[in-house]
Amino acid sequence: MANEMQNKIVMITGATNGIGLESAKALAGMGATIVGVGRNPQKCAAAAAQITSATGNAKVEFLVADLSVQAQVRQLAAAFKQKYNRLDVLLNNAGGFFAKREESTEGMEMTWALNHLNYFLLTDLLLDVLKTSAPARVVNVSSGAHTGAKQINFDDVEFKKGYSGWTAYGQSKLANVMFTYELARRLDGTRVTVNALHPGFVATGFGHNNGGLMRTGMNVVQKIAAKKPEQGAATSIYLASSPQVEGVTGKYFSDSKETKSSSASLEVSAQQRLWALSEQMVTQRVAA
């Protein structure tokens, strides 16, 4: 077993399947201690056993949390800090696509809650331990779908009017990139880097939660055109572990290479406005 990540602690959200699981396997294979996150206890236990079996690395633990629920994101961060005093890599990977508008148990539109506010809140809650562990890395899994969103719909980010699954998804992935850029500026001088990535079109459980024709169609398309999960995880693994990106921050990657994100994602004033809105939405949830 290679030892590039020996003595490194890596948290990976959405690590029970797909590119999250493959990222966990690869980084465990490099010697990292893996703290995976999933919402299903049985799937978490199975994934932990699978990672250890595949790599021979027994330093694998899963914490259970539904990351669409801010209260559980806060509980997750607290549980992690209770057990660990350092964090070398935070890989924000959990996300989903919702064809029909759904709300979390806290009454938040699911795409925005899971795909964006989860990244924003969990990262914020773990920033203190990331800073004390520096050099440390935050890796945000976004998507090329962010280019389909011309801007953040600040007047109605939860799409209470005129919901479209793809529009909401594209907006959330745009938010991932914009959050990355704004956070990179705020972390200047801390030796904590943050980068975003497009994993490519990958054969995972993406969209399968919607059932019916959506699930059937996604299965067919994935079999024909999609990357295998281990291929889709390659850029996540690269950004989490490669010495080549040590100190690189505030960038967007695809196929393990820096590339340009959409023009909308580069608007600094919109990035700052998104940050302020996100702060407000997570603070409101605490008050509620």
QUIBEL-V412915 format. One record per pair of residues at least 12 apart in sequence whose ideal C-beta (glycine too) atoms are under 6 Angstrom apart, sorted by the first residue. I is the first residue (numbers start at 0). J is the second residue. Records with the same first field share a line. If there is no record, write none. Layout:
BEGIN
I: J + J
END
This chain:
BEGIN
0: 28 + 55
1: 29
2: 30
3: 29 + 240
4: 26 + 29 + 30 + 31 + 240
5: 30
7: 31 + 87
8: 32 + 83 + 85 + 86 + 87
9: 26 + 31 + 33 + 88
10: 34 + 89
11: 23 + 35 + 90 + 92
12: 36 + 91 + 92 + 93
13: 92 + 93
14: 35
15: 37 + 42 + 43 + 46
16: 204
17: 203 + 204 + 228
18: 198 + 201 + 228 + 231 + 232
19: 92
20: 46
21: 228 + 229 + 232
22: 232 + 235 + 236
23: 35 + 50
24: 50 + 53
25: 236
27: 50 + 54 + 56
28: 54
32: 58
33: 59
34: 60
35: 61
36: 62 + 64
38: 65
40: 63
43: 61 + 63
47: 59 + 61
62: 75 + 78
66: 93 + 113 + 117
67: 103 + 109 + 112 + 113
68: 103 + 104 + 105
69: 120 + 284
72: 120 + 121
76: 124 + 125
85: 132
86: 125 + 128 + 129 + 132
87: 132 + 135
88: 136 + 239
89: 125 + 137
90: 138 + 239
91: 118 + 139
92: 140
94: 114
95: 113
96: 168 + 206
97: 109 + 110 + 164
98: 164 + 209 + 213
100: 162
108: 157
110: 167 + 168 + 171
111: 156 + 157 + 171
114: 171
115: 171 + 174
118: 139
119: 178 + 277
120: 281
122: 137
129: 191
130: 189 + 191
133: 190 + 191
134: 190
135: 191
136: 192
137: 193
138: 238 + 239
139: 175 + 179 + 195
141: 172 + 175 + 176 + 195
142: 172 + 197
143: 197
144: 168 + 169 + 172
145: 172 + 173 + 176 + 261
146: 261
147: 169
148: 169 + 170 + 173
149: 263
150: 263
151: 273
173: 264
175: 195
176: 195 + 251 + 260 + 264
177: 264 + 270 + 273
179: 193 + 195
180: 249 + 270
181: 270 + 274
183: 248 + 249
192: 248
193: 248
194: 238 + 250
195: 251
196: 234 + 252
197: 253
198: 231
199: 226 + 231
200: 225
201: 225 + 226 + 228 + 231
202: 221 + 225
203: 228
234: 252 + 255
237: 255
END
